[in-house]
Amino acid sequence: MKRWKLIFLIVLILMIVGALGYAEYIHFKTKQANHQIDQAIHQMGIPEKEQIVIEKPKYNAEVFGNEWFTKVITTKKDYQTWKKIVRTNHEFLNGEKLTSKNKGKLDSVSSCELTYSFTYESVNKSVDVDLVYGGNSVTKKQENTYFAYKISRK
């Protein structure tokens, strides 16, 4: 019976070490991705004081496949623009009517519908950015009209 206890203990330790190793790997890769995304944000000309993080970098992966990390931000200027649009039109950008029940969303930065979505792909070490207007990709006109910072197209 003692032999089975020893085998069980060894297997348990290996599982714990493996899980901790994987967690540390994800932490390291997420930190690396966040650094790359922050560089892309800096290249867009968005000052650090202006940034509001809505969604911290998240680890995503296919089974035995590519890894990617997403980070969503808005800016203080875009947040103010969004609130002004919603109050003027009495409607959120996604089409939902502004009512007394959902008016509190205007006080929550996480509800802002003018966002910048950054994706870091570890396989090719690149960062892509998408501007999002009410949950949808923006048109060039929306980008020029509503967003404080533009995607530099080289």
BAFI-565013 format. One record per residue: x, y, z of N, C-alpha, C in turn; residue in one letter; residue number from 1. Coordinates in steps of 0.001 Angstrom, whole numbers, plus 524288, in hexadecimal, padded with zeros to 5 digits. Example, Ala and Ser with C-alpha at 12.3 -4.5 7.8 and 13.67 -1.06 7.14 Angstrom:
83386/7E9C6/81E78/8300C/7EE6C/81E78/83390/7F31C/81E78/A/1
83232/7F736/81BA8/83566/7FBDC/81BE4/83264/8001E/81EBE/S/2
This chain:
80330/7FB55/80000/80000/80000/80000/8035F/804EF/80000/M/1
807D2/804B7/802B1/80B37/80943/802E4/80D4F/80AA1/7FD7B/K/2
80E2D/806B0/7FA48/81041/80796/7F4FE/80C5F/80AD7/7F1D1/R/3
80754/809B2/7F236/80359/80CA6/7EF60/802F8/81242/7F151/W/4
803AA/812F6/7F65E/8039E/8183D/7F888/80832/81B6E/7F66D/K/5
80CB3/818F7/7F609/81152/81B99/7F3FD/81081/81D03/7EE37/L/6
80E6D/8196B/7EB29/80D63/81A6E/7E59B/80960/81EDC/7E510/I/7
8054E/81E9D/7E837/8014E/822B6/7E814/803AB/82807/7E978/F/8
806F9/82834/7ED6B/8097C/82D05/7EF13/80CFA/82F33/7EAB7/L/9
80FEE/82BDD/7E829/81363/82D8B/7E3ED/81026/82FAE/7DF5D/I/10
80C07/82CF4/7DDEE/808A8/82EC5/7D9AD/80623/833FF/7DB1C/V/11
80462/83488/7DFE6/80201/83961/7E1B5/805EB/83DE4/7E177/L/12
80AA4/83CF2/7E33A/80EB3/840FB/7E30F/80FE1/84287/7DD67/I/13
81044/83EB6/7D9F5/81144/83FE3/7D46E/80CDA/84324/7D20C/L/14
8080D/841EA/7D37C/8039C/844E4/7D17A/803C2/84A8A/7D37C/M/15
804F3/84B34/7D871/80531/8506D/7DABD/809A0/85395/7D848/I/16
80E2A/85131/7D7B3/8129C/853E3/7D549/81158/8554C/7CFA1/V/17
80ECE/851CD/7CCD4/80D47/852E3/7C76E/80972/85763/7C713/G/18
8058F/85774/7CA85/801AA/85BA7/7CA89/8042D/860E0/7CBF4/A/19
8079B/860E3/7CFC9/80A4D/865B7/7D141/80DE2/86798/7CCE0/L/20
8107B/863F6/7CA50/813D3/8655F/7C5E1/810B6/867C4/7C176/G/21
80C3B/8658A/7C047/808E0/86795/7BC26/806CE/86CFC/7BD9E/Y/22
80552/86DB5/7C286/8036E/872CC/7C458/807BE/876E6/7C3EE/A/23
80C79/87581/7C547/810E3/87922/7C4D2/81203/87A6B/7BF21/E/24
81190/87694/7BBAE/8124C/8775F/7B60E/80E4F/87B5A/7B406/Y/25
80967/87AAD/7B57A/80545/87E41/7B3C8/8064D/883C1/7B5E5/I/26
807E5/88419/7BACA/8091F/8892D/7BD23/80D8D/88BD9/7BA26/H/27
811B8/88909/7B8FF/8162E/88B30/7B627/81490/88CFA/7B0B4/F/28
811B7/889AF/7ADDF/81015/88B02/7A887/80C4B/88FA7/7A885/K/29
808D3/88FF5/7AC68/80528/8944C/7ACC8/80811/89964/7ADD8/T/30
80BED/8992E/7B135/80F16/89DCD/7B261/8120C/89F8D/7AD7C/K/31
81425/89BDE/7AA9D/816EC/89D03/7A5BF/8132F/89F78/7A1C0/Q/32
80E85/89D4C/7A137/80AA2/89F52/79D8A/808EB/8A4CF/79F1F/A/33
80824/8A5AD/7A42C/8068C/8AAD1/7A609/80AA7/8AEEB/7A49F/N/34
80F96/8AD82/7A513/813D4/8B115/7A3A5/8138B/8B276/79DD3/H/35
812BF/8AE88/79A83/8125D/8AF72/794E2/80D9D/8B2D4/7938C/Q/36
80941/8B1C6/7961A/8047C/8B4D7/79535/80550/8BA7B/796FA/I/37
807C9/8BB2E/79B7D/808D1/8C077/79D66/80C4D/8C382/799A4/D/38
80FFD/8C0D5/7972E/81341/8C36D/7933B/80FF7/8C51F/78E90/Q/39
80C4F/8C1D6/78CE5/808DE/8C330/78886/80568/8C7D8/789F5/A/40
80384/8C7F3/78EC1/80053/8CC59/7908F/80394/8D158/79075/I/41
80862/8D100/7923B/80BEA/8D582/7922D/80CE9/8D763/78C98/H/42
80D97/8D3B6/788F8/80E80/8D51A/7837C/809C4/8D7C9/78111/Q/43
8051B/8D695/782FE/80061/8D938/78122/80006/8DEC9/78334/M/44
8033D/8E00A/78700/80340/8E552/7892D/7FF65/8E623/78D94/G/45
7FD9C/8E1EA/78FFA/7F9F5/8E26A/7945E/7FD24/8E2FA/79964/I/46
7FCED/8E787/79BE7/7FFEC/8E841/7A0BF/7FE00/8E498/7A50C/P/47
80196/8E301/7A855/80044/8DF5E/7AC8E/7FC24/8E1AA/7B036/E/48
7FC65/8E6C3/7B132/7F89C/8E954/7B4AC/7F321/8E949/7B25E/K/49
7F2B9/8E8CB/7AD3F/7EDB8/8E902/7AA7B/7EB0A/8E3A3/7AA4E/E/50
7EDFF/8DF6B/7AB07/7EC04/8DA14/7AA5E/7E8A4/8D852/7AEFB/Q/51
7E476/8D581/7AD9F/7E12D/8D2F0/7B17F/7E0B1/8CD41/7AFCC/I/52
7E2BD/8C9B7/7B2F2/7E296/8C428/7B19E/7DD39/8C1FC/7B2FD/V/53
7DA9D/8BFE9/7AF0D/7D57E/8BD82/7AFDF/7D620/8B7AC/7B0D4/I/54
7D9B2/8B54C/7ADF0/7DAA3/8AFB1/7AE7E/7E082/8AEBF/7AE59/E/55
7E29D/8ACC3/7B2A4/7E83A/8ABA3/7B2F5/7E998/8A746/7AF14/K/56
7EE9B/8A6CA/7ADCD/7F01B/8A2A7/7AA16/7EE37/89D4D/7ABD5/P/57
7EBD5/89A89/7A820/7E9CA/8954E/7A91D/7EC99/89167/7A5A7/K/58
7EDD3/88CF7/7A7EC/7F057/888BC/7A513/7EC32/8857E/7A24A/Y/59
7ED06/88497/79D51/7E997/88141/79A2E/7ED07/87D8B/7970C/N/60
7EB34/878DB/7962C/7EE44/87527/79318/7EAC9/870F8/790C5/A/61
7EC7B/86F17/78C49/7EA19/86A79/789F8/7ECC4/865BF/78C6F/E/62
7EA41/8614F/78C71/7ECA0/85CA8/78E9E/7F167/85B46/78B4F/V/63
7F5F0/85B45/78DC7/7FAEC/85A3F/78B24/7FBA3/85DBD/7865B/F/64
7F9DE/862A1/786BD/7FA23/86626/78245/7FC04/86B88/783D6/G/65
7FA4C/86F56/780EE/7FBEB/874B9/781B0/7F9FF/876F8/786D4/N/66
7FD12/87AA8/788C8/7FB8E/87D8C/78D78/7FAC2/8833C/78BEF/E/67
7F6E5/885BC/78E53/7F62B/88B4D/78D82/7F422/88DB9/7927F/W/68
7F50B/892C4/792EF/7F3B7/895A6/7979F/7F0B5/89A7E/795FF/F/69
7EC8C/89BB5/798BD/7E968/8A046/7976E/7E946/8A417/79C00/T/70
7E95A/8A90E/79AA5/7E8EB/8AD44/79E82/7E563/8B169/79C26/K/71
7E1A8/8B343/79F35/7DDF6/8B72D/79D54/7DE88/8BC14/7A0B0/V/72
7DF16/8C086/79DFD/7DF79/8C57D/7A0C1/7DBC1/8C974/79E48/I/73
7DAE9/8CD9B/7A115/7D88D/8D24C/79EE6/7DBE1/8D6C4/7A0DC/T/74
7DA81/8DB7B/79F8A/7DD62/8DFFD/7A179/7D998/8E3A9/7A42C/T/75
7DBBC/8E732/7A732/7D866/8EAF5/7A9E5/7D54E/8EE34/7A5FB/K/76
7D7D3/8EFBA/7A1AC/7D526/8F2D2/79DA4/7D0C7/8EFAA/79B14/K/77
7D1EE/8EABD/799CA/7CDFB/8E76A/79745/7C96C/8E651/79AF5/D/78
7CA8A/8E5B4/79FE7/7C66B/8E4CA/7A3BF/7C2BF/8E97C/7A3FE/Y/79
7C4FC/8EE34/7A419/7C1C7/8F2F2/7A431/7BEA4/8F381/79F24/Q/80
7C10C/8F244/79AB0/7BE54/8F277/795A8/7B9C2/8EEAD/795A1/T/81
7BAA8/8E9EE/79797/7B688/8E5F0/797C7/7B1EE/8E7CB/79B19/W/82
7B317/8E9EA/79FB3/7AEDC/8EBC7/7A311/7ABBE/8F015/7A061/K/83
7AE71/8F385/79DAB/7ABD1/8F7D0/79AEC/7A84D/8F5BB/7968E/K/84
7AA3E/8F1F2/7938D/7A725/8EF9C/78F4C/7A238/8ED0A/79175/I/85
7A2DE/8E9FD/795A1/79E6B/8E724/797E1/79A61/8EAF3/79A12/V/86
79C2C/8EEF2/79CBD/7987D/8F2CA/79EF3/795AC/8F5D3/79AA9/R/87
7987C/8F725/79687/7962B/8FA25/79237/79231/8F6F2/78F3B/T/88
7938E/8F20F/78E08/79027/8EEAC/78AE0/78C2C/8EBA6/78E1D/N/89
78CB1/8EBBF/79351/7895D/8E8BD/796DE/78977/8E2EE/79577/H/90
78E0F/8E135/793D5/78EA8/8DBC7/79216/7946A/8DA56/79259/E/91
7956A/8D58F/79436/79ABE/8D38C/7943F/79C52/8D23D/78EA4/F/92
7A158/8D1A8/78DC0/7A341/8D0A9/78876/7A183/8CB5E/7865B/L/93
7A03B/8C7B6/789CF/79E63/8C293/78823/79888/8C289/786F0/N/94
795F9/8C725/78751/7906E/8C78B/78606/78CCB/8C779/78AB1/G/95
78ECD/8C628/78F43/78B9A/8C5FB/79403/78A0B/8CB89/79598/E/96
7850E/8CC4C/796B6/78312/8D172/79836/78510/8D2E7/79DA8/K/97
7862F/8D7E7/79E63/787C7/8D9EC/7A373/782E7/8DACB/7A6BD/L/98
78299/8D826/7AB29/77E22/8D8A2/7AEB6/7801D/8D9E0/7B42D/T/99
77C89/8DAF8/7B7A3/77E14/8DC0B/7BD09/78076/8D735/7BF9D/S/100
77EFB/8D29C/7BDB8/78108/8CDB8/7BFF1/786AE/8CCB0/7BE6D/K/101
7882B/8CE37/7B9A8/78D80/8CD0E/7B7F4/790EE/8D1EE/7B7A4/N/102
78F04/8D657/7B991/791FF/8DB35/7B970/7970B/8DACA/7BCA2/K/103
79719/8D76A/7C081/79BBB/8D693/7C3BF/7A06A/8D482/7C0B9/G/104
79F6A/8D222/7BC34/7A3B3/8D030/7B8F6/7A75A/8D498/7B740/K/105
7A536/8D947/7B6CC/7A862/8DDBA/7B522/7AC9B/8DF1F/7B91C/L/106
7ABD9/8DD89/7BDF7/7AFAF/8DE9D/7C210/7B3C7/8DA58/7C28F/D/107
7B340/8D63B/7BF77/7B6E5/8D1D3/7BFAC/7BA48/8D1BB/7BAC9/S/108
7BF4A/8D293/7BB81/7C2F6/8D29C/7B716/7C2E4/8CD5E/7B441/V/109
7C1F6/8C928/7B711/7C1F2/8C3FD/7B49A/7BD74/8C34E/7B0C8/S/110
7B99B/8C6D2/7B0EB/7B53C/8C69C/7AD41/7B648/8C9A3/7A83B/S/111
7BA99/8CC70/7A806/7BBD8/8CFB7/7A381/7BBFC/8CC69/79E8D/C/112
7B989/8CE62/79A76/7B914/8CB7A/7958E/7BCC3/8CD7B/7914A/E/113
7C046/8D0F9/792AC/7C473/8D2AC/78F28/7C988/8D076/79155/L/114
7CB4B/8CC20/78F26/7CFC9/8C970/79167/7D3E5/8C80F/78D4A/T/115
7D87D/8C6F7/78F4F/7DCE5/8C52F/78C2E/7DE25/8BFA9/78E09/Y/116
7DDD7/8BBEE/78A80/7DEC6/8B679/78BDB/7E406/8B4C8/78981/S/117
7E7AB/8B36E/78CE2/7ECE1/8B1DA/78B2F/7ED72/8ABF3/78BB8/F/118
7EFB0/8A97F/787BD/7F09C/8A3DF/787D4/7F651/8A2DC/78696/T/119
7F8F6/8A03A/78A2C/7FE6B/89EAA/78963/7FE76/898E3/7880C/Y/120
800B9/89795/78395/8013D/89220/781F7/806DC/89073/782E3/E/121
80793/88C91/7863E/80CDE/88AFF/787B0/80FB4/88828/78349/S/122
80CCD/885B9/77FAE/80F53/882C9/77B81/81261/88664/777D9/V/123
8103C/88AFD/776A4/81309/88E99/7732D/814AF/89396/77604/N/124
813FC/893AF/77B22/8159D/89805/77E76/813CE/89D56/77C61/K/125
80ED7/89D9E/77B0A/80CAC/8A27A/778FC/807D7/8A412/77C0E/S/126
806CB/8A928/77BE0/80236/8AB50/77E82/7FEA4/8ADA4/77A5F/V/127
7F9B4/8AC10/77A74/7F5B5/8AE49/77711/7F205/8B17A/77A75/D/128
7F008/8B5B5/77844/7EC4E/8B8F4/77B28/7E761/8B99C/777EA/V/129
7E2FD/8B941/77A95/7DDE7/8BA2B/77831/7DB25/8BE4C/77B6E/D/130
7D8DD/8C211/778D4/7D597/8C5DB/77B7D/7D014/8C3B0/77B6E/L/131
7CD72/8C41E/77FDE/7C842/8C1D2/78070/7C45C/8C61A/781E5/V/132
7C023/8C66B/77EDA/7BC02/8CA45/77F95/7B6FE/8C748/780B6/Y/133
7B547/8C75B/78583/7B06A/8C4B4/786F5/7B091/8BEDA/7861A/G/134
7B518/8BC70/786BF/7B58D/8B6CB/78623/7B6DF/8B506/780A2/G/135
7B765/8B8B0/77CF9/7B8A3/8B760/7778A/7BDA3/8BA24/775DC/N/136
7C02C/8B7F3/771E5/7C4BA/8BA8A/76FA9/7C305/8BFB8/76D52/S/137
7C688/8C385/76D86/7C521/8C8C1/76BBA/7C5E5/8C96C/765E7/V/138
7C305/8CD11/763D0/7C3EC/8CEC9/75E74/7C7F8/8D329/75EBE/T/139
7CA31/8D471/75A63/7CE0C/8D8A9/75A34/7CB8E/8DDCB/75C13/K/140
7C6A3/8DEB7/75A86/7C3E7/8E37C/75C1C/7C338/8E3AC/76208/K/141
7C1A9/8DF3D/7646C/7C105/8DF08/76A1B/7C63D/8DFEC/76CD9/Q/142
7CA5D/8DD9E/76ABE/7CF8B/8DE55/76D12/7D100/8E41F/76D0D/E/143
7D04C/8E6AA/768A0/7D1BF/8EC2C/76825/7CE34/8EFC7/76B4E/N/144
7C945/8EE54/76BEB/7C588/8F1B4/76E8E/7C59F/8F116/7747A/T/145
7C5E5/8EC4D/7766C/7C504/8EB5C/77BFA/7C9DC/8EA19/77F37/Y/146
7CDCF/8E7D7/77CFC/7D248/8E601/7800A/7D677/8EA39/7808A/F/147
7D88C/8EAB8/78534/7DC8F/8EEA0/78644/7E1D1/8ED1F/783E8/A/148
7E2C7/8E812/78352/7E7C5/8E631/78141/7E6BB/8E299/77CA6/Y/149
7E9DB/8E327/778AB/7E914/8E037/773CC/7ED15/8DBDE/77360/K/150
7EBA3/8D7D4/77071/7EF42/8D396/76F43/7F2E0/8D597/76AFF/I/151
7F7E5/8D540/76BEA/7FB85/8D6F1/767CB/7FBDC/8D2AD/763AE/S/152
7FAB6/8D416/75EF9/7FABE/8D059/75A9C/7FFA2/8D152/7575F/R/153
8032B/8CD82/757A1/8081C/8CE1E/754C8/807F7/8CB16/74FC5/K/154
